[in-house]
């Protein structure tokens, strides 16, 4: 526990100033985090055959292009459709030149999925910060508070297992507490930082909280399928980058969709 607390404090001491500063320093840090997350997916050997080094590099280039391409080339704005074609071209074409036991279309689509997930997520984190630091704080609150309330209440009174085969420690009591606590405080944060209270904000926050918890389960399932406890040991007591952004990734991506619908 001591190691976990110290690691969290060190990480916050580094990340908080970068988030406040924003701009290019923030974009660079987000880009570096995306590369580390990419490596963790590449290291999941049970999910795919080992990729040729050239393909790994092409995937990395595609990822950086999606994460930072808009920032470097067009100014801030969400990824356009033509840019989304880049990973497909770069990662599918090499299947023609490799034997199927070295690199085939199944491997390519796995890598394309990884690049899209991470590319859209980290690009969105850059764009959201450019829109408003308060918006980023709100989304972080939804993720962190939902997870915190679920963890605390689940440990205290949780008895009914939610998905024992995927995540044995998660309970329905914890999930409900995470939803209520996370939504309540996050709505208050939104109202005070971003605008007036509205039913749409409540609906959006509820959806984000639920999707965040489902996203957490999805990443737990990935770990189960690969027989690992953590995606890496990068952060002592916490695991890897993917262990820290599991639910956040779905909260952020869901927000991008909901801001159009609601």
Backbone as CSV, one residue per row, in Angstrom:
resi,resn,N_x,N_y,N_z,CA_x,CA_y,CA_z,C_x,C_y,C_z
1,UNK,0.828,-1.213,0.000,0.000,0.000,0.000,0.861,1.262,0.000
2,UNK,1.963,1.227,0.812,2.856,2.383,0.877,3.453,2.688,-0.487
3,UNK,3.891,1.636,-1.176,4.461,1.802,-2.511,3.424,2.400,-3.463
4,UNK,2.186,1.947,-3.355,1.098,2.402,-4.222,0.831,3.895,-4.007
5,UNK,0.811,4.319,-2.737,0.552,5.722,-2.405,1.686,6.614,-2.898
6,UNK,2.929,6.177,-2.664,4.089,6.971,-3.094,4.097,7.127,-4.614
7,UNK,3.833,6.041,-5.323,3.804,6.088,-6.795,2.734,7.044,-7.294
8,UNK,1.563,7.012,-6.638,0.463,7.892,-7.036,0.839,9.361,-6.817
9,UNK,1.475,9.650,-5.692,1.867,11.028,-5.385,2.917,11.542,-6.372
10,UNK,3.869,10.693,-6.705,4.908,11.074,-7.676,4.291,11.333,-9.044
11,UNK,3.387,10.431,-9.465,2.722,10.587,-10.768,1.916,11.881,-10.814
12,UNK,1.190,12.168,-9.744,0.388,13.392,-9.697,1.270,14.637,-9.708
13,UNK,2.399,14.568,-9.026,3.324,15.705,-8.982,3.877,16.031,-10.364
14,UNK,3.957,15.013,-11.217,4.447,15.216,-12.585,3.322,15.649,-13.513
15,UNK,2.170,14.969,-13.401,1.077,15.156,-14.358,0.326,16.473,-14.145
16,UNK,0.030,16.834,-12.891,-0.789,18.027,-12.624,-0.191,19.296,-13.224
17,UNK,1.125,19.570,-13.028,1.692,20.780,-13.657,1.600,20.758,-15.180
18,UNK,1.792,19.564,-15.780,1.717,19.450,-17.241,0.305,19.743,-17.730
19,UNK,-0.700,19.235,-17.021,-2.093,19.485,-17.393,-2.410,20.973,-17.285
20,UNK,-1.922,21.617,-16.239,-2.164,23.052,-16.051,-1.500,23.867,-17.156
21,UNK,-0.273,23.496,-17.506,0.467,24.222,-18.552,-0.216,24.051,-19.914
22,UNK,-0.603,22.821,-20.229,-1.260,22.553,-21.507,-0.325,22.748,-22.684
23,UNK,-0.896,23.043,-23.850,-0.110,23.347,-25.045,0.802,22.213,-25.484
24,UNK,1.949,22.561,-26.048,2.890,21.588,-26.588,3.444,20.644,-25.526
25,UNK,3.844,21.139,-24.325,4.333,20.193,-23.302,3.316,19.103,-22.966
26,UNK,2.056,19.495,-22.843,0.998,18.537,-22.549,0.841,17.541,-23.698
27,UNK,0.857,18.042,-24.933,0.714,17.166,-26.107,1.860,16.169,-26.192
28,UNK,3.072,16.611,-25.874,4.239,15.721,-25.920,4.111,14.610,-24.884
29,UNK,3.696,14.975,-23.667,3.527,13.967,-22.611,2.442,12.966,-22.996
30,UNK,1.332,13.456,-23.536,0.257,12.558,-23.981,0.769,11.625,-25.070
31,UNK,1.575,12.164,-25.976,2.168,11.337,-27.029,3.053,10.238,-26.454
32,UNK,3.865,10.571,-25.454,4.741,9.582,-24.815,3.920,8.502,-24.107
33,UNK,2.851,8.908,-23.447,1.990,7.942,-22.770,1.341,6.989,-23.773
34,UNK,0.969,7.515,-24.931,0.364,6.659,-25.960,1.361,5.623,-26.461
35,UNK,2.633,6.007,-26.567,3.671,5.073,-27.006,3.853,3.961,-25.971
36,UNK,3.857,4.313,-24.683,3.999,3.320,-23.621,2.803,2.361,-23.606
37,UNK,1.596,2.907,-23.811,0.398,2.070,-23.866,0.458,1.131,-25.072
38,UNK,0.953,1.637,-26.186,1.117,0.834,-27.406,2.053,-0.348,-27.142
39,UNK,3.155,-0.088,-26.457,4.111,-1.160,-26.140,3.446,-2.238,-25.291
40,UNK,2.586,-1.834,-24.353,1.921,-2.815,-23.498,0.997,-3.718,-24.308
41,UNK,0.330,-3.169,-25.309,-0.507,-4.003,-26.187,0.357,-4.931,-27.044
42,UNK,1.487,-4.425,-27.523,2.392,-5.237,-28.340,2.932,-6.414,-27.538
43,UNK,3.129,-6.202,-26.228,3.702,-7.246,-25.372,2.709,-8.346,-25.004
44,UNK,1.448,-8.201,-25.372,0.434,-9.222,-25.062,0.549,-10.381,-26.062
45,UNK,1.520,-11.233,-25.850,1.854,-12.270,-26.830,0.736,-13.290,-27.048
46,UNK,-0.134,-13.477,-26.049,-1.218,-14.449,-26.214,-2.334,-13.907,-27.103
47,UNK,-2.356,-12.606,-27.296,-3.399,-11.999,-28.121,-3.040,-12.020,-29.598
48,UNK,-1.764,-12.249,-29.891,-1.326,-12.201,-31.289,0.046,-12.850,-31.412
49,UNK,0.432,-13.163,-32.636,1.795,-13.623,-32.878,2.735,-12.424,-32.806
50,UNK,3.993,-12.712,-32.578,4.969,-11.624,-32.489,5.069,-10.915,-33.834
51,UNK,4.990,-9.591,-33.797,5.011,-8.810,-35.025,6.441,-8.590,-35.517
52,UNK,6.646,-8.566,-36.841,7.944,-8.154,-37.387,8.244,-6.723,-36.955
53,UNK,9.487,-6.414,-36.721,9.881,-5.105,-36.193,9.422,-3.965,-37.106
54,UNK,9.452,-4.194,-38.435,9.024,-3.161,-39.374,7.548,-2.834,-39.174
55,UNK,6.744,-3.853,-38.930,5.310,-3.654,-38.718,5.065,-2.905,-37.408
56,UNK,5.831,-3.247,-36.368,5.712,-2.541,-35.083,6.003,-1.056,-35.268
57,UNK,7.031,-0.766,-36.066,7.396,0.636,-36.332,6.297,1.334,-37.129
58,UNK,5.735,0.655,-38.121,4.647,1.245,-38.907,3.433,1.529,-38.020
59,UNK,3.155,0.618,-37.079,2.063,0.839,-36.140,2.338,2.036,-35.254
60,UNK,3.579,2.177,-34.824,3.961,3.315,-33.979,3.833,4.626,-34.738
61,UNK,4.276,4.626,-35.989,4.139,5.824,-36.828,2.666,6.195,-36.996
62,UNK,1.831,5.188,-37.249,0.395,5.427,-37.408,-0.196,6.011,-36.133
63,UNK,0.219,5.469,-34.985,-0.295,5.945,-33.706,0.075,7.405,-33.468
64,UNK,1.347,7.724,-33.634,1.793,9.103,-33.415,1.095,10.052,-34.372
65,UNK,0.870,9.580,-35.600,0.176,10.410,-36.593,-1.238,10.730,-36.136
66,UNK,-1.930,9.739,-35.556,-3.288,9.977,-35.079,-3.305,10.836,-33.823
67,UNK,-2.374,10.576,-32.918,-2.366,11.298,-31.643,-1.956,12.752,-31.822
68,UNK,-0.882,12.972,-32.576,-0.319,14.321,-32.677,-0.501,14.963,-34.043
69,UNK,-1.005,14.208,-35.023,-1.107,14.732,-36.384,-1.866,16.030,-36.480
70,UNK,-3.031,16.095,-35.864,-3.829,17.322,-35.920,-3.133,18.462,-35.212
71,UNK,-2.492,18.138,-34.112,-1.832,19.184,-33.329,-0.680,19.798,-34.113
72,UNK,0.076,18.940,-34.813,1.266,19.430,-35.515,0.931,20.009,-36.892
73,UNK,-0.066,19.450,-37.537,-0.289,19.792,-38.930,-1.425,20.789,-39.155
74,UNK,-2.538,20.591,-38.485,-3.737,21.366,-38.795,-4.203,22.276,-37.667
75,UNK,-3.435,22.341,-36.604,-3.987,23.001,-35.427,-4.912,22.029,-34.741
76,UNK,-5.519,22.434,-33.659,-6.331,21.505,-32.876,-7.696,21.307,-33.496
77,UNK,-8.099,20.077,-33.577,-9.385,19.725,-34.160,-9.433,18.221,-34.272
78,UNK,-10.593,17.622,-34.263,-10.669,16.171,-34.240,-10.210,15.558,-35.554
79,UNK,-9.763,14.323,-35.460,-9.172,13.630,-36.606,-10.158,13.550,-37.757
80,UNK,-9.711,13.897,-38.931,-10.571,13.861,-40.109,-10.565,12.453,-40.712
81,UNK,-11.562,12.169,-41.541,-11.689,10.845,-42.151,-10.466,10.438,-42.967
82,UNK,-9.900,11.311,-43.819,-8.699,10.901,-44.576,-7.562,10.431,-43.676
83,UNK,-7.375,11.102,-42.521,-6.302,10.695,-41.606,-6.545,9.305,-41.046
84,UNK,-7.812,8.930,-40.896,-8.134,7.621,-40.348,-7.750,6.483,-41.294
85,UNK,-7.519,6.811,-42.554,-7.151,5.787,-43.524,-5.689,5.380,-43.403
86,UNK,-4.871,6.220,-42.811,-3.426,5.972,-42.750,-3.083,4.636,-42.086
87,UNK,-3.602,4.330,-40.885,-3.253,3.043,-40.263,-3.677,1.837,-41.100
88,UNK,-4.840,1.939,-41.743,-5.316,0.819,-42.564,-4.330,0.536,-43.694
89,UNK,-3.893,1.568,-44.373,-2.960,1.409,-45.491,-1.616,0.880,-45.012
90,UNK,-1.060,1.519,-43.966,0.277,1.161,-43.497,0.341,-0.235,-42.886
91,UNK,-0.744,-0.694,-42.285,-0.691,-1.955,-41.548,-1.285,-3.142,-42.301
92,UNK,-2.116,-2.884,-43.296,-2.667,-3.991,-44.088,-1.766,-4.374,-45.265
93,UNK,-1.187,-3.393,-45.925,-0.370,-3.682,-47.106,0.789,-4.644,-46.834
94,UNK,1.471,-4.553,-45.689,2.592,-5.484,-45.447,2.189,-6.958,-45.411
95,UNK,0.898,-7.255,-45.207,0.469,-8.660,-45.182,0.715,-9.338,-46.531
96,UNK,0.784,-8.542,-47.584,1.031,-9.088,-48.931,2.454,-9.629,-49.031
97,UNK,3.383,-9.036,-48.291,4.802,-9.358,-48.457,5.334,-10.340,-47.416
98,UNK,4.527,-10.637,-46.394,4.966,-11.579,-45.366,4.218,-12.905,-45.505
99,UNK,4.884,-14.001,-45.120,4.204,-15.282,-45.042,3.162,-15.216,-43.933
100,UNK,2.090,-15.997,-44.080,0.969,-15.887,-43.147,1.339,-16.262,-41.716
101,UNK,2.408,-17.062,-41.538,2.815,-17.412,-40.181,3.660,-16.316,-39.538
102,UNK,4.031,-15.312,-40.323,4.818,-14.188,-39.807,3.943,-12.957,-39.547
103,UNK,3.095,-12.645,-40.520,2.223,-11.474,-40.378,1.078,-11.605,-41.369
104,UNK,-0.135,-11.827,-40.821,-1.288,-12.014,-41.693,-2.359,-10.960,-41.396
105,UNK,-3.485,-11.071,-42.086,-4.525,-10.044,-41.938,-5.127,-10.037,-40.533
106,UNK,-5.191,-11.193,-39.863,-5.685,-11.212,-38.485,-4.791,-10.373,-37.574
107,UNK,-3.464,-10.540,-37.747,-2.517,-9.729,-36.982,-2.688,-8.251,-37.305
108,UNK,-2.887,-7.966,-38.592,-3.017,-6.577,-39.030,-4.232,-5.907,-38.401
109,UNK,-5.364,-6.622,-38.388,-6.576,-6.025,-37.831,-6.467,-5.851,-36.312
110,UNK,-5.744,-6.746,-35.639,-5.489,-6.554,-34.206,-4.716,-5.262,-33.998
111,UNK,-3.665,-5.080,-34.788,-2.817,-3.900,-34.641,-3.567,-2.632,-35.025
112,UNK,-4.384,-2.703,-36.067,-5.195,-1.553,-36.473,-6.152,-1.159,-35.344
113,UNK,-6.775,-2.166,-34.710,-7.675,-1.883,-33.593,-6.968,-1.195,-32.442
114,UNK,-5.770,-1.676,-32.136,-4.973,-1.066,-31.057,-4.645,0.384,-31.390
115,UNK,-4.192,0.609,-32.620,-3.800,1.962,-33.035,-4.996,2.906,-33.021
116,UNK,-6.150,2.442,-33.485,-7.346,3.291,-33.470,-7.796,3.616,-32.046
117,UNK,-7.835,2.592,-31.189,-8.266,2.811,-29.807,-7.370,3.829,-29.114
118,UNK,-6.067,3.603,-29.174,-5.135,4.500,-28.502,-5.041,5.849,-29.206
119,UNK,-5.063,5.830,-30.536,-4.967,7.074,-31.290,-6.123,8.012,-31.015
120,UNK,-7.348,7.479,-31.066,-8.530,8.297,-30.815,-8.590,8.761,-29.363
121,UNK,-8.207,7.867,-28.432,-8.239,8.230,-27.021,-7.282,9.372,-26.712
122,UNK,-6.018,9.198,-27.049,-5.023,10.198,-26.669,-5.169,11.488,-27.481
123,UNK,-5.628,11.369,-28.727,-5.927,12.571,-29.499,-7.065,13.350,-28.847
124,UNK,-8.064,12.626,-28.333,-9.198,13.264,-27.666,-8.757,13.959,-26.385
125,UNK,-7.810,13.360,-25.667,-7.304,13.983,-24.444,-6.618,15.308,-24.751
126,UNK,-5.925,15.366,-25.866,-5.284,16.628,-26.275,-6.342,17.662,-26.653
127,UNK,-7.315,17.235,-27.439,-8.347,18.163,-27.893,-9.235,18.659,-26.758
128,UNK,-9.578,17.771,-25.833,-10.411,18.177,-24.701,-9.684,19.203,-23.846
129,UNK,-8.384,18.987,-23.623,-7.619,19.975,-22.843,-7.564,21.317,-23.572
130,UNK,-7.514,21.283,-24.897,-7.471,22.531,-25.668,-8.798,23.285,-25.601
131,UNK,-9.896,22.543,-25.432,-11.215,23.169,-25.313,-11.356,23.811,-23.943
132,UNK,-11.039,23.047,-22.890,-11.172,23.573,-21.527,-10.523,22.622,-20.534
133,UNK,-9.681,23.164,-19.678,-9.090,22.345,-18.626,-10.169,21.857,-17.666
134,UNK,-11.238,22.652,-17.542,-12.329,22.271,-16.642,-13.095,21.059,-17.169
135,UNK,-13.213,20.979,-18.483,-13.864,19.817,-19.087,-13.048,18.557,-18.823
136,UNK,-11.729,18.678,-18.935,-10.850,17.547,-18.655,-10.971,17.137,-17.184
137,UNK,-11.033,18.118,-16.294,-11.184,17.834,-14.864,-12.490,17.091,-14.604
138,UNK,-13.566,17.525,-15.258,-14.861,16.866,-15.095,-14.789,15.398,-15.495
139,UNK,-14.207,15.108,-16.648,-14.121,13.728,-17.131,-13.229,12.885,-16.228
140,UNK,-12.151,13.474,-15.730,-11.285,12.764,-14.791,-12.030,12.464,-13.497
141,UNK,-12.883,13.390,-13.084,-13.682,13.185,-11.876,-14.651,12.019,-12.060
142,UNK,-15.317,11.972,-13.198,-16.246,10.867,-13.466,-15.516,9.539,-13.336
143,UNK,-14.356,9.460,-13.957,-13.575,8.224,-13.934,-13.069,7.905,-12.530
144,UNK,-12.374,8.844,-11.908,-11.725,8.603,-10.618,-12.729,8.377,-9.491
145,UNK,-13.771,9.202,-9.429,-14.736,9.098,-8.333,-15.584,7.826,-8.443
146,UNK,-15.967,7.471,-9.652,-16.703,6.222,-9.840,-15.872,5.043,-9.367
147,UNK,-14.617,5.021,-9.770,-13.716,3.928,-9.394,-13.462,3.918,-7.888
148,UNK,-13.284,5.102,-7.296,-12.978,5.194,-5.864,-14.146,4.740,-5.000
149,UNK,-15.346,5.235,-5.298,-16.527,4.835,-4.526,-16.798,3.336,-4.690
150,UNK,-16.624,2.833,-5.905,-16.850,1.404,-6.148,-15.863,0.561,-5.349
151,UNK,-14.623,0.994,-5.308,-13.578,0.253,-4.588,-13.833,0.257,-3.082
152,UNK,-14.108,1.438,-2.523,-14.285,1.561,-1.071,-15.532,0.826,-0.585
153,UNK,-16.665,1.129,-1.199,-17.928,0.515,-0.765,-17.940,-0.978,-1.072
154,UNK,-17.347,-1.350,-2.207,-17.283,-2.765,-2.553,-16.512,-3.565,-1.516
155,UNK,-15.407,-2.994,-1.019,-14.614,-3.670,-0.001,-15.326,-3.716,1.352
156,UNK,-16.136,-2.688,1.620,-16.806,-2.604,2.918,-18.036,-3.507,3.009
157,UNK,-18.890,-3.439,2.014,-20.174,-4.156,2.121,-20.489,-5.035,0.912
158,UNK,-19.575,-5.082,-0.053,-19.850,-5.842,-1.266,-19.954,-7.339,-1.025
159,UNK,-21.049,-7.953,-1.440,-21.255,-9.389,-1.267,-21.630,-10.093,-2.572
160,UNK,-22.283,-9.354,-3.472,-22.761,-9.974,-4.710,-21.765,-9.696,-5.850
161,UNK,-21.097,-10.738,-6.284,-20.071,-10.588,-7.311,-20.691,-10.162,-8.633
162,UNK,-20.001,-9.255,-9.308,-20.511,-8.709,-10.560,-20.126,-9.606,-11.737
163,UNK,-18.832,-9.817,-11.922,-18.319,-10.693,-12.985,-17.146,-11.474,-12.410
164,UNK,-17.424,-12.500,-11.596,-16.359,-13.204,-10.873,-15.285,-13.821,-11.748
165,UNK,-15.656,-14.234,-12.965,-14.673,-14.860,-13.843,-13.734,-13.836,-14.483
166,UNK,-14.163,-12.581,-14.509,-13.354,-11.521,-15.118,-12.632,-10.712,-14.050
167,UNK,-13.377,-10.254,-13.064,-12.810,-9.432,-11.992,-13.467,-9.831,-10.674
168,UNK,-12.866,-10.776,-9.940,-13.478,-11.357,-8.739,-13.791,-10.355,-7.630
169,UNK,-13.073,-9.236,-7.587,-13.259,-8.289,-6.492,-14.380,-7.280,-6.738
170,UNK,-14.886,-7.216,-7.944,-15.941,-6.237,-8.243,-17.301,-6.776,-7.830
171,UNK,-18.084,-5.934,-7.153,-19.407,-6.338,-6.685,-20.472,-5.372,-7.188
172,UNK,-21.720,-5.832,-7.168,-22.826,-4.976,-7.577,-23.005,-3.816,-6.598
173,UNK,-22.768,-4.085,-5.307,-22.869,-3.006,-4.319,-21.853,-1.900,-4.619
174,UNK,-20.628,-2.324,-4.956,-19.593,-1.346,-5.295,-19.923,-0.583,-6.563
175,UNK,-20.441,-1.303,-7.569,-20.783,-0.653,-8.844,-21.875,0.387,-8.658
176,UNK,-22.885,0.065,-7.851,-23.981,1.011,-7.606,-23.474,2.228,-6.817
177,UNK,-22.633,1.965,-5.817,-22.063,3.058,-5.030,-21.184,3.951,-5.901
178,UNK,-20.416,3.317,-6.794,-19.578,4.090,-7.717,-20.413,4.971,-8.620
179,UNK,-21.525,4.411,-9.093,-22.425,5.179,-9.959,-23.025,6.370,-9.216
180,UNK,-23.563,6.129,-8.028,-24.222,7.205,-7.265,-23.213,8.264,-6.826
181,UNK,-22.121,7.821,-6.207,-21.131,8.773,-5.718,-20.427,9.515,-6.838
182,UNK,-20.012,8.768,-7.869,-19.310,9.389,-8.988,-20.165,10.383,-9.736
183,UNK,-21.418,10.030,-9.987,-22.323,10.914,-10.731,-22.654,12.159,-9.911
184,UNK,-22.970,11.979,-8.645,-23.372,13.108,-7.801,-22.288,14.178,-7.729
185,UNK,-21.076,13.777,-7.389,-19.995,14.756,-7.236,-19.561,15.318,-8.588
186,UNK,-19.538,14.468,-9.617,-19.121,14.934,-10.949,-20.099,15.956,-11.515
187,UNK,-21.394,15.765,-11.265,-22.393,16.747,-11.709,-22.176,18.077,-10.980
188,UNK,-21.860,18.010,-9.700,-21.572,19.229,-8.930,-20.347,19.931,-9.504
189,UNK,-19.315,19.148,-9.833,-18.095,19.710,-10.432,-18.413,20.377,-11.758
190,UNK,-19.179,19.683,-12.602,-19.553,20.239,-13.909,-20.317,21.549,-13.737
191,UNK,-21.292,21.549,-12.830,-22.144,22.723,-12.624,-21.328,23.921,-12.161
192,UNK,-20.349,23.684,-11.312,-19.550,24.788,-10.770,-18.458,25.266,-11.722
193,UNK,-17.961,24.368,-12.563,-16.846,24.733,-13.437,-17.253,25.057,-14.870
194,UNK,-18.337,24.435,-15.348,-18.627,24.525,-16.774,-19.974,25.140,-17.131
195,UNK,-20.922,25.168,-16.209,-22.206,25.744,-16.600,-23.306,25.383,-15.641
196,UNK,-24.507,25.740,-16.012,-25.666,25.518,-15.152,-26.051,24.043,-15.119
197,UNK,-26.726,23.690,-14.040,-27.245,22.333,-13.882,-28.330,22.066,-14.927
198,UNK,-28.319,20.861,-15.502,-29.361,20.482,-16.460,-29.530,18.976,-16.426
199,UNK,-30.683,18.518,-16.860,-30.958,17.080,-16.883,-30.042,16.371,-17.861
200,UNK,-29.653,17.063,-18.942,-28.743,16.461,-19.926,-27.382,16.143,-19.308
201,UNK,-26.915,17.023,-18.426,-25.637,16.797,-17.756,-25.733,15.563,-16.865
202,UNK,-26.846,15.419,-16.162,-27.048,14.259,-15.292,-27.076,12.977,-16.123
203,UNK,-27.839,12.996,-17.230,-27.936,11.812,-18.098,-26.567,11.456,-18.663
204,UNK,-25.857,12.467,-19.144,-24.528,12.240,-19.711,-23.579,11.645,-18.674
205,UNK,-23.600,12.165,-17.463,-22.696,11.689,-16.418,-23.022,10.257,-16.002
206,UNK,-24.308,9.936,-15.942,-24.707,8.559,-15.628,-24.177,7.597,-16.695
207,UNK,-24.372,7.960,-17.955,-23.916,7.107,-19.059,-22.399,6.942,-19.008
208,UNK,-21.683,8.037,-18.775,-20.219,7.979,-18.722,-19.744,7.096,-17.574
209,UNK,-20.403,7.197,-16.430,-20.029,6.385,-15.268,-20.230,4.898,-15.550
210,UNK,-21.357,4.560,-16.144,-21.648,3.159,-16.466,-20.659,2.633,-17.504
211,UNK,-20.445,3.400,-18.558,-19.531,2.970,-19.618,-18.110,2.832,-19.079
212,UNK,-17.718,3.719,-18.171,-16.399,3.630,-17.562,-16.217,2.316,-16.814
213,UNK,-17.246,1.899,-16.082,-17.157,0.644,-15.334,-17.116,-0.562,-16.274
214,UNK,-17.859,-0.489,-17.362,-17.826,-1.572,-18.349,-16.451,-1.624,-19.023
215,UNK,-15.888,-0.445,-19.310,-14.552,-0.379,-19.894,-13.506,-0.996,-18.988
216,UNK,-13.650,-0.757,-17.689,-12.742,-1.355,-16.704,-12.812,-2.882,-16.778
217,UNK,-14.027,-3.404,-16.885,-14.204,-4.861,-16.988,-13.596,-5.408,-18.278
218,UNK,-13.724,-4.648,-19.350,-13.175,-5.084,-20.631,-11.660,-5.244,-20.548
219,UNK,-10.991,-4.263,-19.944,-9.538,-4.353,-19.816,-9.145,-5.478,-18.865
220,UNK,-9.976,-5.726,-17.843,-9.722,-6.862,-16.948,-9.826,-8.173,-17.721
221,UNK,-10.778,-8.236,-18.653,-10.947,-9.445,-19.479,-9.716,-9.667,-20.364
222,UNK,-9.171,-8.582,-20.894,-7.958,-8.692,-21.709,-6.827,-9.287,-20.879
223,UNK,-6.690,-8.829,-19.639,-5.639,-9.359,-18.769,-5.882,-10.826,-18.446
224,UNK,-7.135,-11.180,-18.177,-7.468,-12.577,-17.900,-7.100,-13.463,-19.084
225,UNK,-7.429,-13.013,-20.284,-7.161,-13.807,-21.483,-5.667,-13.982,-21.726
226,UNK,-4.870,-13.056,-21.183,-3.422,-13.132,-21.361,-2.687,-13.617,-20.107
227,UNK,-3.467,-14.024,-19.094,-2.896,-14.591,-17.855,-1.899,-13.650,-17.192
228,UNK,-2.275,-12.378,-17.095,-1.402,-11.403,-16.437,-2.202,-10.627,-15.393
229,UNK,-1.512,-10.142,-14.377,-2.153,-9.346,-13.336,-2.211,-7.878,-13.737
230,UNK,-1.102,-7.392,-14.310,-1.008,-6.004,-14.772,-0.439,-5.986,-16.184
231,UNK,-0.693,-4.892,-16.904,-0.185,-4.772,-18.275,1.329,-4.563,-18.288
232,UNK,1.874,-3.977,-17.215,3.318,-3.838,-17.046,3.571,-3.433,-15.598
233,UNK,4.841,-3.280,-15.239,5.190,-2.835,-13.886,5.773,-1.428,-13.905
234,UNK,5.337,-0.643,-14.880,5.875,0.711,-15.052,5.655,1.571,-13.809
235,UNK,4.453,1.498,-13.228,4.117,2.305,-12.054,4.008,1.365,-10.860
236,UNK,4.985,1.368,-9.955,4.976,0.441,-8.817,3.663,0.495,-8.033
237,UNK,3.057,-0.671,-7.847,1.815,-0.749,-7.095,0.574,-0.474,-7.909
238,UNK,0.744,0.004,-9.136,-0.401,0.363,-9.972,-0.448,-0.402,-11.292
239,UNK,0.700,-0.906,-11.736,0.738,-1.586,-13.020,1.243,-0.674,-14.125
240,UNK,0.643,-0.817,-15.306,1.090,-0.049,-16.461,0.145,1.083,-16.826
241,UNK,0.412,1.696,-17.967,-0.429,2.794,-18.452,-1.850,2.299,-18.700
242,UNK,-1.986,1.131,-19.314,-3.322,0.597,-19.610,-4.103,0.282,-18.342
243,UNK,-3.401,-0.061,-17.264,-4.081,-0.308,-15.994,-4.671,0.980,-15.421
244,UNK,-4.078,2.108,-15.775,-4.522,3.403,-15.242,-5.565,4.079,-16.125
245,UNK,-5.607,3.716,-17.398,-6.530,4.410,-18.307,-7.652,3.495,-18.784
246,UNK,-7.821,2.342,-18.131,-8.818,1.382,-18.609,-10.208,2.001,-18.695
247,UNK,-10.747,2.460,-17.576,-12.091,3.054,-17.604,-12.075,4.451,-18.214
248,UNK,-10.972,5.197,-18.005,-10.889,6.561,-18.546,-11.005,6.559,-20.060
249,UNK,-10.416,5.560,-20.710,-10.453,5.525,-22.170,-11.884,5.511,-22.690
250,UNK,-12.748,4.742,-22.047,-14.132,4.660,-22.505,-14.943,5.879,-22.072
251,UNK,-14.596,6.460,-20.928,-15.265,7.693,-20.495,-15.014,8.805,-21.511
252,UNK,-13.766,8.955,-21.917,-13.394,10.020,-22.854,-14.020,9.786,-24.228
253,UNK,-13.910,8.566,-24.746,-14.448,8.292,-26.074,-15.977,8.390,-26.088
254,UNK,-16.610,7.950,-25.002,-18.069,8.062,-24.918,-18.497,9.518,-24.859
255,UNK,-17.704,10.343,-24.187,-18.043,11.772,-24.119,-18.041,12.398,-25.511
256,UNK,-17.080,12.024,-26.346,-16.996,12.567,-27.701,-18.290,12.268,-28.458
257,UNK,-18.834,11.078,-28.239,-20.097,10.703,-28.903,-21.284,11.442,-28.289
258,UNK,-21.317,11.498,-26.968,-22.468,12.080,-26.269,-22.578,13.586,-26.468
259,UNK,-21.459,14.249,-26.641,-21.515,15.717,-26.826,-22.225,16.079,-28.139
260,UNK,-22.259,15.125,-29.068,-22.974,15.346,-30.331,-24.451,15.011,-30.163
261,UNK,-24.729,13.913,-29.436,-26.114,13.450,-29.260,-26.895,14.345,-28.316
262,UNK,-26.251,14.663,-27.163,-26.929,15.473,-26.154,-26.593,16.927,-26.353
